Amino acid sequence: MFTSPSQILCTIFGVHIYYYGVIMAFAIAVGTLFSDWIGSKYFQLKKETIIDLAPYLIIFGLLGARLYYCLMDYDFYLRFPTEILALRHGGISIHGAIIGGFLGLLIFSKRHKISAKKLCDVSVLGLSLGQAIGRWGNFFNSEAYGCPTNLPWKLYIAPQYRVVPYQDVSYYHPAFLYESILDLIIFGVLFYLLKTNKCKKDGNLALIYLVLYSIARIIVEFCRLDSVRYVLGLPVAIVMSVCIIFLSVLLLILNNRKKKESL
């Protein structure tokens, strides 16, 4: 059985330090360092290229993640606009982070004249690893939980975090854990494809990541109860994931299409 001990790790000079923020910082650091190692070992990038890229990914990624999340729950943030800046309270979206991070990557790519496709391939390895770690921030925030269950690995959710109409239910599927495990599997698949040189063209690895992660997200979202917004009865995350799958598959086909030999 899982039970979140608290959202707050400690208090320093009256300022609360949240588990969520610490875990996210750790996830970003691990993902960045791993991608930097991958970049120099397998992609012939100079050492610290990804470390130099990291501020672009972090700043644009956080902006995109927060803005996307706030847009999905805009009625709340219109009433309490100061909460938009309250990152310590949690509330970011991976889809927004991917969009924002990609924009930051494009800017870095242009400034340093490095292939954007290659940077994307390197980045998704660290991203998938970082996601597996970062999902544990949801555990301490008592969020990203699934439907009720009595399985041995059930997750206890305190009454104040339960969604309607499950206020009297104590134990739920740990959806955050399921996604963390799926993220690790995705990381393993991507690393295997890289080591065995299965992806012949730059950009393939990043597109495969988008397909695999979107599939994983759809699986987890069908289990979750605390999705923010719905479209046609489906969580926005599922709708977005389906769109990403179709677009990524199309781009994979185009990226690997052989050019016709000139006559």
Secondary structure, 3 states (H helix, E strand, C coil): CEECCCCEEEEECCEEEEHHHHHHHHHHHHHHHHHHHHHHHHCCCCCCHHHHHHHHHHHHHHHHHHHHHHHHCHHHHHHCHHHHHCHHHCCCCHHHHHHHHHHHHHHHHHHHCCCHHHHHHHHHHHHHHHHHHHCHHHHHCCCCCECECCCCCCEECCHHHCCCCCCCCCEECCHHHHHHHHHHHHHHHHHHHHHCCCCCCCCHHHHHHHHHHHHHHHHHHHHECCCCCEECCEEHHHHHHHHHHHHHHHHHHHHHCCCCCCC
